């Protein structure tokens, strides 16, 4: 599958080139070359206006909502968004296939979600079987939506949410059990992580086969098109909750296997993961770190300084209320913004406060998106001017 060159008359190739340049750490000379992906509308319900009726039940509804949203966006917003269809069913698809119960979305600012663990004792881990995607949990529904989009939409199709093995393990066991068993029953947790990782790989390969995308590239990873050599993403928010030594023992080997299978990938987390920087730095097949700084400017600076020229940095905060102030504080004092990408989401009902707090708002997403683009380019321009570009 080749890269998408255009979509409904809009040039896409130049947008992809900016993104690829960031992954290659090419030197920026103009603010306009800094890649900006400002997602509107969001494919998820959390923090947004109610989704149309049938969004999670009828593939034609989800596909049309995203097609119409991308068309309005490309007609209105001056950014580098590359459109794709996201088959979205919350963060618990893999956990549901192992047996966790799912709470359906109401459509009023929420999403499907895991509501109970399925492992209560250590013995339950050994009884876990690899899921059958044709019948277990939400996997069949994801496949039905992917198959519909491939047949009926001109949007490229991406993967569903790829919640990481660590986060999935927490859903399956519950946090208290998972972290306690890492100390008391390490062999069982190694077995659990291996089973989840095996499922993760097979599930991703199956989706890619249906989509027709190569293992080494993706039409969309958490709102962001990825070039060759970046075939997977993992949402790993729970890395902030686990110590570096435990992460190195139970998590890193599994992620290395996954990343290598897809020739490289990105890892997302929200907030402060500074204690994991050595672990992340030494992952051989990690190509990018996707972080939502959430107002922790000092920790983002540590991340940027540690990873410079090693991993690309993707900034994934929800769009802030005071975007000019926020991005100036986040970016303008950095020694370099080479190898960085902004890939934010403008939510209808939430905004990020100056210090990372969540604020209740209601705003015009397209208007905000253009304001974010202007503010980020202004902050990037300060960095380039200071460096003589």
C-alpha positions in Angstrom: 0.0 0.0 0.0 1.4 3.4 -1.0 1.0 6.6 0.8 -2.2 8.6 0.4 -1.4 11.4 -2.0 -4.6 13.4 -1.9 -8.1 13.1 -0.4 -11.2 14.7 -2.0 -9.0 17.2 -3.7 -6.8 18.1 -0.7 -3.0 17.6 -1.0 -1.9 15.0 1.6 1.6 14.2 0.4 3.1 17.5 1.7 1.6 16.9 5.1 3.0 13.4 5.3 6.4 14.8 4.3 6.5 17.1 7.3 5.6 14.3 9.6 8.2 12.0 8.2 10.8 14.8 8.4 10.2 15.0 12.2 10.7 11.3 12.6 14.0 11.7 10.7 15.0 14.6 13.0 15.5 16.9 10.0 16.5 20.4 10.9 13.7 23.0 10.8 14.2 26.3 9.2 10.7 27.7 9.1 7.8 27.6 11.6 5.5 26.4 8.8 7.5 23.2 8.5 6.8 22.2 12.1 4.1 19.4 11.8 0.8 20.3 13.4 -2.0 17.7 13.7 -5.0 19.3 15.4 -7.7 16.7 15.6 -11.3 17.8 15.0 -13.7 16.2 15.4 -12.4 13.8 18.0 -13.2 10.2 17.3 -13.9 9.5 21.0 -16.8 10.6 23.1 -15.0 11.6 26.3 -15.2 15.4 26.7 -17.1 15.9 23.5 -20.7 16.6 22.4 -22.9 13.5 22.2 -22.0 11.2 19.3 -24.7 10.5 16.7 -27.2 7.7 17.6 -25.7 4.4 16.6 -22.1 5.5 16.6 -20.8 2.4 18.3 -23.4 0.0 16.8 -23.7 0.9 13.1 -20.5 1.2 11.1 -22.1 3.5 8.5 -22.7 6.1 11.3 -19.2 6.1 12.7 -17.7 6.2 9.1 -19.9 9.1 8.0 -19.3 11.1 11.2 -15.5 10.9 10.7 -15.7 11.5 6.9 -17.8 14.6 7.4 -15.6 15.8 10.2 -12.4 15.5 8.2 -13.9 17.3 5.2 -14.9 20.3 7.4 -11.5 20.2 9.0 -9.5 20.3 5.8 -11.7 23.0 4.4 -11.2 25.2 7.5 -8.0 24.5 9.5 -4.4 25.3 8.5 -2.6 22.3 9.8 -1.1 19.0 8.6 -3.9 16.5 9.5 -3.9 13.3 7.5 -7.4 11.9 7.5 -8.1 8.3 8.4 -10.9 6.2 9.8 -10.4 5.2 13.5 -12.5 2.2 14.5 -13.0 3.4 18.1 -14.4 1.3 21.0 -12.5 2.6 24.0 -9.4 1.3 25.5 -10.5 -2.1 26.5 -10.9 -4.2 23.3 -8.1 -6.6 24.2 -9.1 -6.9 27.8 -12.7 -7.6 26.8 -11.5 -10.4 24.6 -9.8 -12.0 27.6 -13.1 -11.8 29.5 -13.4 -8.4 31.1 -16.9 -7.0 31.1 -17.6 -3.8 29.0 -19.8 -0.9 30.0 -21.5 0.3 26.8 -21.2 4.0 25.9 -24.3 6.2 26.5 -23.3 8.6 23.8 -23.2 11.5 26.2 -19.5 12.4 26.5 -18.4 8.9 27.3 -17.0 5.8 25.6 -17.2 2.0 26.0 -15.0 0.9 28.9 -14.0 -2.0 31.1 -16.0 -2.2 34.2 -14.6 -5.3 36.0 -11.5 -7.4 36.1 -11.6 -11.0 34.9 -8.7 -12.4 36.9 -9.2 -12.7 40.7 -6.5 -15.2 41.7 -3.1 -16.3 40.5 -4.5 -19.6 39.3 -6.8 -17.6 36.9 -3.8 -16.4 35.0 -2.7 -19.9 33.9 -6.3 -20.5 32.7 -6.4 -17.5 30.4 -6.6 -18.5 26.7 -5.6 -16.4 23.7 -8.7 -14.8 22.4 -10.5 -15.7 19.2 -11.0 -12.4 17.3 -14.1 -13.9 15.5 -16.0 -14.3 18.7 -14.4 -12.9 21.9 -15.2 -9.5 23.5 -15.4 -6.5 21.3 -12.9 -7.8 18.7 -15.7 -9.0 16.3 -17.3 -5.6 16.4 -14.0 -3.9 15.6 -13.5 -6.2 12.6 -17.0 -5.6 11.3 -16.4 -1.8 11.4 -13.0 -2.2 9.7 -14.5 -4.4 7.0 -17.3 -1.9 6.4 -14.9 1.1 6.1 -12.6 -0.8 3.8 -15.5 -1.5 1.4 -17.5 1.7 1.7 -15.2 4.6 2.6 -12.5 6.6 0.8 -10.8 7.2 4.1 -7.7 5.1 4.8 -8.4 2.8 7.8 -6.4 2.7 10.9 -6.1 0.4 14.0 -8.5 0.4 16.9 -7.1 1.7 20.2 -3.9 -0.3 21.0 -3.9 -0.2 24.8 -0.5 -1.5 26.0 0.1 -4.9 27.6 0.8 -3.1 30.9 -2.5 -1.2 30.9 -4.3 -4.3 29.7 -2.8 -6.3 32.5 -4.1 -3.8 35.0 -7.6 -4.0 33.5 -7.5 -7.8 33.6 -6.2 -8.1 37.2 -7.0 -4.8 38.8 -4.2 -2.5 39.8 -3.8 -3.7 43.4 -3.4 -7.3 42.4 -1.2 -6.6 39.4 1.4 -4.6 41.4 1.2 -6.8 44.5 1.8 -9.9 42.3 4.8 -8.4 40.7 6.5 -8.8 44.1 4.8 -11.9 45.3 4.2 -13.9 42.1 6.6 -12.6 39.5 6.5 -15.8 37.3 2.8 -15.5 37.0 3.0 -11.9 35.9 5.7 -12.7 33.3 3.3 -15.4 32.0 0.4 -12.8 31.9 2.5 -10.2 30.1 3.6 -12.8 27.5 0.0 -13.9 26.8 -1.2 -10.3 26.4 1.8 -9.4 24.2 1.2 -12.4 22.0 -2.5 -11.4 21.7 -1.5 -7.8 21.0 0.8 -8.9 18.1 -1.7 -11.3 16.5 -4.6 -8.9 16.9 -2.6 -6.1 15.3 -1.5 -8.3 12.4 -5.1 -9.4 11.7 -6.3 -5.8 11.6 -3.5 -4.8 9.2 -4.3 -7.7 6.9 -8.0 -6.6 6.7 -6.9 -2.9 6.2 -4.2 -3.8 3.7 -1.5 -1.8 5.4 2.0 -3.1 5.9 3.4 -4.1 9.3 5.9 -1.3 9.1 3.6 1.7 8.6 0.1 2.9 9.6 -2.7 5.1 8.3 -3.3 6.4 11.8 -1.8 6.0 15.3 -3.8 7.9 17.9 -4.7 10.6 15.4 -1.3 10.7 13.7 -0.3 9.2 10.3 3.0 7.4 10.6 5.7 6.8 8.0 7.5 3.6 7.1 9.4 2.2 10.1 6.6 3.2 12.5 4.1 0.4 12.3 2.5 0.4 15.8 1.6 2.5 18.8 0.9 1.6 22.4 -1.0 3.7 24.9 0.9 3.1 28.1 -0.5 5.6 30.6 0.3 3.2 33.5 4.0 3.6 33.1 3.6 6.6 35.4 2.4 4.3 38.2 5.1 1.7 38.2 8.7 1.9 39.3 11.5 1.9 36.8 13.0 -1.5 38.0 9.6 -3.3 37.7 9.0 -1.7 34.3 12.4 -2.9 33.1 11.7 -6.5 34.4 8.1 -7.0 33.4 7.3 -4.5 30.6 10.3 -3.6 28.5 11.1 -7.0 27.1 7.5 -7.4 25.9 7.5 -4.0 24.3 10.8 -4.6 22.5 9.2 -7.7 20.9 6.1 -5.8 19.8 8.1 -2.8 18.4 10.5 -5.1 16.5 7.6 -7.0 15.0 6.3 -3.8 13.4 9.8 -2.4 12.7 9.2 0.4 15.2 6.5 2.4 16.9 5.4 5.0 19.3 4.6 4.9 23.1 2.0 7.2 24.6 1.6 8.3 28.2 0.0 11.3 30.0 1.7 13.3 32.7 5.0 12.7 34.4 7.1 9.7 33.4 10.5 11.1 34.1 11.5 8.1 36.2 11.2 5.9 33.1 13.4 8.0 30.8 16.3 5.5 30.9 14.0 2.6 30.0 12.4 4.5 27.1 15.8 5.8 25.9 17.2 2.3 25.6 14.3 0.7 23.7 16.0 -0.2 20.5 12.9 -0.1 18.2 11.0 2.8 19.8 10.8 5.6 17.3 8.7 8.2 19.1 7.4 9.1 22.6 3.9 10.6 22.6 3.4 12.6 25.8 0.6 14.8 27.2 2.7 17.1 29.5 -0.5 18.3 31.2 1.2 21.5 32.3 4.3 19.9 33.8 6.6 22.0 31.7 9.7 21.1 33.7 9.2 17.4 33.2 8.5 17.9 29.5 11.8 19.7 29.2 13.6 16.7 30.8 11.9 14.4 28.3 12.9 16.6 25.4 16.5 17.0 26.5 16.9 13.3 27.1 15.4 12.1 23.9 16.8 14.7 21.5 18.0 13.1 18.3 17.1 9.6 19.7 13.3 9.5 19.6 10.8 11.9 18.0 8.6 13.7 20.5 4.9 13.9 19.9 3.0 16.4 22.0 -0.5 15.2 22.7 -2.1 17.4 25.3 -5.8 18.2 24.9 -6.0 21.6 23.4 -5.4 24.2 26.1 -7.8 27.1 26.9 -5.0 29.7 26.7 -3.1 28.2 23.8 -0.8 31.1 23.2 0.5 31.2 26.8 0.6 27.4 27.1 2.6 26.6 24.0 5.0 29.6 24.6 5.8 28.1 28.0 6.1 24.6 26.6 8.2 25.3 23.5 9.9 28.7 23.3 12.7 28.0 25.8 13.7 24.7 24.3 17.1 24.6 22.6 15.6 22.9 19.6 12.2 21.7 18.2 13.7 19.4 15.6 12.1 16.0 15.7 8.9 17.3 17.4 5.3 17.0 16.3 2.1 18.5 17.8 -0.8 16.1 17.6 -3.5 17.5 19.9 -7.2 16.9 20.2 -9.7 19.8 20.5 -12.5 18.5 22.8 -15.9 20.3 22.7 -16.4 20.3 26.5 -12.9 20.2 28.1 -9.9 22.4 27.9 -6.5 22.2 29.5 -5.7 24.9 32.0 -2.4 26.7 32.3 -1.1 24.3 35.0 -2.7 21.1 33.5 -6.0 21.1 35.2 -9.2 20.1 33.3 -11.6 23.0 32.7 -15.2 22.7 31.6 -15.9 24.7 28.5 -17.9 24.7 25.3 -16.1 26.0 22.3 -15.9 26.0 18.5 -13.4 23.2 17.7 -12.4 24.5 14.3 -11.8 28.1 15.6 -9.7 26.7 18.4 -7.7 24.6 16.0 -6.6 27.5 13.9 -5.7 29.4 17.1 -3.6 26.5 18.3 -1.8 26.4 14.9 -1.0 30.1 15.1 0.2 29.9 18.7 2.5 26.9 18.1 4.0 28.4 15.0 4.7 31.6 17.0 6.5 29.6 19.7 8.4 27.6 17.2 9.5 30.8 15.5 11.0 32.0 18.7 13.2 28.9 18.9 14.3 29.1 15.3 15.0 32.9 15.6 17.2 32.3 18.6 19.1 29.6 16.7 19.6 31.9 13.7 17.2 30.2 11.4 
